[in-house]
Amino acid sequence: MEIQRPNDELYLDFNLENISIVTLAEITKILNKCSSLVNDDILNIADEIINRFSSNTVPNDKEILLSVKYIYNALEGIPWSHERRETIYNYYSTFIKPSPTVSPVKTPRKYVSDPLKVSKVPIPFMKKCKPSRAIKKIQTLKN
């Protein structure tokens, strides 16, 4: 029986062609928790995803697309992965339906000519505050 020394290096060898995209995402989740020594493995996974997209072997399934999105996000912190992220994004965006455009909601505003009445204007989603002492003194002097 051989005793393995601590300085011996261990390598994992993935057969990426035979692993599903969902499993690749799970492997990426594990590798993200490791040191930066496994960044090359994450880049290899990204390359495999790009190869599958380019050969049109990626089904349009929600779970698979979420897995691809996770792998895309995992590439964010890895140096020299910008091109891979861009390529995955371009392929991924063809599968996603664009969301309908919605006009932004405008909050109602009331225009006040008297600046002393500003504290009395209702502001949505905020509590009314008490007028300050200075405003009270100005109002009493005005009357």
N, C-alpha and C positions, 0 to 999 in steps of 0.2 A: 504494500500500500504506500503510495507516494503522498508526501505532505506537500501541499502547494504553498509556495513562498508568497509573502505579501507583495513582492515586486513583480510577480508574473502578471501579465496583462490578459484580461479576458475580453473577448469580442463577441458581440451578437451579430449574427448574419441573418438578415431578413430576406425571404423570397417574396419580394413585394408584388410580383406579377400574379401570384396566387392568393393574395390576401384581399378581402373585400374592403371597400372604402370605409365602411363603418368601423371595421377592425383597425384600419390604418389610423383613423381618428382616435381610437382608444389607445393605440400605441403612442400616438403623438401626445396625448394627455399625460401618459406616464413619462415620456421623454422630456416634456416641459418641466417636470419637477426635478430633473437631473441637472448636472452641471453643463457648462457650455461645451464640454467634450462631445456631447451627442448631437450638436447642431448639424453636423454633416448627415446624420441619420434622418433628421427632420427635413433637411433639404432634399435628400433622396426620396423621401415620401412625397414631397411636393412635386418632384420631377415625375414620379409615377402617376400622380393625379393629372399632371399636364399631359403625359403620354396617353392616358385613358380618355381625356377630353379630346385630344387631337385625333384619336382613332374612333371617336364617337361610340365608346363602349360604356358611357356613364348613363344609366337610366335616370329619367326625370322623376325621382322619388324624393319625398320630403325628408326622410331620415338621411338619405345619401347627401342631399344638398346641404343639410345642416352639418353633416360631417365634413364636407368640403369647406364650408364656412369656418368651422373650427380650425381646420388645418391652415386655412388662409390667415386667420387671426394669430395662430401660433408662430407664423413666420415674421410677425411684426418686430419682435425683439432680436431677430437674428441678423447679423451684418451680412451684406451682399445678397440679400434675398428680395430686393426690390423688383427685379425683373420677373422673378417667379410669382411674386404677389400680383403684379400687374397682369401677367398671363392668366393666372387662375381667376382673377377678377373679370377679365374680358370673357373667358369661357363661361364663368358662373353667371354673369349678368345676362347671357342669352337665355338661360333657363328661368330666370326670375321675371315674372310679369310686373311691369311698372305699376306703381300705385297710382290711383286716380288723383289728379291734381285738385286740391281743395283750396279755396280762397282762404286766406288767413282771417281769423275773427278779430274784428276791431272792438276795442273796449269803448263803451260810450263815454263821451267827455262833455261836460257842461262848461261853457265859457262864462266866466264871471268878470263883470266890469269893475267891481269893487274888490280890491285885494284883501280887505278885511273879512270878506265873506268866504274866503278860500277854505277855511276850516269847516264851513258848513256844507261844502259840496260833497255829496256822497261818493266815495271811492269804492268800487267793487272789490270784494275779497279783503277788505281791511276794516279794522274796528275804528269807530269814531273816537277821536281823541278830544280831550278837553282843551278849550282855547287857553292860550298862555296868559299870564298876568299882564303882559304888555298889550296884548290885543284887547283885553278887558278894559284897561285904562284908556286906551284910545277910543273904544266904543263909548265909555262913559263921558269922555271929554267931548266927543262929537255930538252927544245928545244934549 
